[in-house]
Amino acid sequence: MTIDIPEDIALLLKQLAEQNDTDISDLLRDMLEHYASDSENDDKQWATLADMARHAKELNMASAEPVDTAGRSREILNTEFADYLQSRIDS
């Protein structure tokens, strides 16, 4: 079987194979096996808004009262962001 790949990828594969003292086919086999094993063991789940709220509560980041961050966005940018930028400039 022949696979057409861009020349820059072929050169990178050749360089990696030389660094690992192996040939390109063995390098590709190892990479594919590693990729497949990562995919099989992938237990990651995307966090929902409910997950983020639960984590915020667990970390005591939640507020007992509703917070309208979007409504306060201009105020937050004018105060807290300016303080943040000033602290970055000072450090």
Buried (B, 14 or more C-beta within 10 A) or exposed (E): EEEEEEEEEEEEBEEBBEEEEBEEEEBBEEEEEEEEEEEEEEEEEEEEEEEEEEEEEEEEEEEEEEEEEEEEEEEEEEEEEEEEEEEEEEE
